[in-house]
């Protein structure tokens, strides 16, 4: 197993933070961070009707965006979901 060079690790970490910033922009209301030690993105938000905050985690920004979409869709009233079909 090779150990990443410090410069490469910083470059990758910077890219992940840019991806987290893009997720925050694309999904207003969500607190999105890149948690480098765990190697994952995390997102937090209190969704309408929820008693507790929603906490999501994923290894990639794409996966986290999909989870955010699913979480937001699950909070829409059933009638609104039927109208979108």
Secondary structure, 3 states (H helix, E strand, C coil): CCCCCHHHHHHHHHHHHHHHHHHHHHCCCCEEEEECCCCEEEEEECCCCCCCCEEEEECCHHHHHHHHHHHHHHHCCHHHHHHCC
